[in-house]
Amino acid sequence: QQQVKQSPQSLIVQKGGISIINCAYENTAFDYFPWYQQFPGKGPALLIAIRPDVSEKKEGRFTISFNKSAKQFSLHIMDSQPGDSATYFCAAKGLSGYNKLIFGAGTRLAVHP
Amino acid sequence: EPEVTQTPSHQVTQMGQEVILRCVPISNHLYFYWYRQILGQKVEFLVSFYNNEISEKSEIFDDQFSVERPDGSNFTLKIRSTKLEDSAMYFCASSGDSQETQYFGPGTRLLVL
C-alpha cells in the first residue's frame, strides 16, 4: 500500500514531442505528489508538485495531471528538448508522520534531436 | 540559491569498516532526511530527523545505522560496520516549515569492497 508504481521504465521521444510518464498509488492518505528530475551523478531535483485538491498544474513546459478517483497522476513534458534527457521520479507523501517520500521506480527519458 | 551539500562525493571502504557521511542542510530548514539509491534502482527512504531526534525510520535503517546533528549545521549518517550491500548513492535532504518540498544534496557514492 506504500508503493508508487511508475511507467514506462524508459522513454524515447523526438525533439519537440510530448513525453508522458504515468504513476499510480494505492494509499489514499498520500496528499502531496512531487516529480523529481535526476541527471547522472546528481541528486534528485524537484521539478513540479501537486496536491490532490487540483486536477492539473502547469509550470512552463511541465504539466502534472491528477486523477484522484483513479489514484493516478502523470507528468507531461511539452516540446521535449535534448536537455530534458534525464531520469524522472514520481513520488508521494502522506499526512502522517514526518513525511517521508515514497518514490516510483523512475523513467529514463531520452530526447533525440 | 541555497543548497544542500554533502561530503565526501565518493567513499571507498572495506567491508566491516565504519563510515560517516556528512551533510550540510539548507540553513533555515528543520527537517532532515537520508535516502539511498542502489545503482539503477529507485530512491529509498532511510530516516527522518527533527528536533534532534529520529522521527521515522525504514526497515533498512537497522542498528548498524545512526544519525546525528553534532552542531548547528551538520547532519551525519554513520554506518558502523559496512556490508557489501551498503554500496549505494546516499542522499541527504532537508525541508523547511512546510514539510513539503524536500531539497536533495548531490549525494555520496559509497562503495564497499
HADDOCK unambig.tbl for C-alpha pairs under 7 A between the chains (distance, minus, plus):
assign (segid A and resid 42 and name CA) (segid B and resid 106 and name CA) 4.92 0.50 0.50
assign (segid A and resid 42 and name CA) (segid B and resid 107 and name CA) 6.80 0.50 0.50
assign (segid A and resid 43 and name CA) (segid B and resid 91 and name CA) 6.85 0.50 0.50
assign (segid A and resid 43 and name CA) (segid B and resid 104 and name CA) 5.77 0.50 0.50
assign (segid A and resid 43 and name CA) (segid B and resid 105 and name CA) 5.59 0.50 0.50
assign (segid A and resid 43 and name CA) (segid B and resid 106 and name CA) 4.29 0.50 0.50
assign (segid A and resid 43 and name CA) (segid B and resid 107 and name CA) 5.86 0.50 0.50
assign (segid A and resid 44 and name CA) (segid B and resid 104 and name CA) 6.04 0.50 0.50
assign (segid A and resid 45 and name CA) (segid B and resid 103 and name CA) 6.92 0.50 0.50
assign (segid A and resid 45 and name CA) (segid B and resid 104 and name CA) 6.57 0.50 0.50
assign (segid A and resid 98 and name CA) (segid B and resid 48 and name CA) 7.00 0.50 0.50
assign (segid A and resid 98 and name CA) (segid B and resid 55 and name CA) 6.47 0.50 0.50
assign (segid A and resid 98 and name CA) (segid B and resid 56 and name CA) 6.85 0.50 0.50
assign (segid A and resid 99 and name CA) (segid B and resid 99 and name CA) 6.91 0.50 0.50
assign (segid A and resid 100 and name CA) (segid B and resid 45 and name CA) 6.63 0.50 0.50
assign (segid A and resid 101 and name CA) (segid B and resid 45 and name CA) 6.81 0.50 0.50
assign (segid A and resid 103 and name CA) (segid B and resid 42 and name CA) 6.60 0.50 0.50
assign (segid A and resid 103 and name CA) (segid B and resid 43 and name CA) 6.06 0.50 0.50
assign (segid A and resid 103 and name CA) (segid B and resid 44 and name CA) 6.94 0.50 0.50
assign (segid A and resid 104 and name CA) (segid B and resid 42 and name CA) 6.54 0.50 0.50
assign (segid A and resid 105 and name CA) (segid B and resid 41 and name CA) 6.54 0.50 0.50
assign (segid A and resid 105 and name CA) (segid B and resid 42 and name CA) 4.70 0.50 0.50
assign (segid A and resid 106 and name CA) (segid B and resid 42 and name CA) 6.27 0.50 0.50
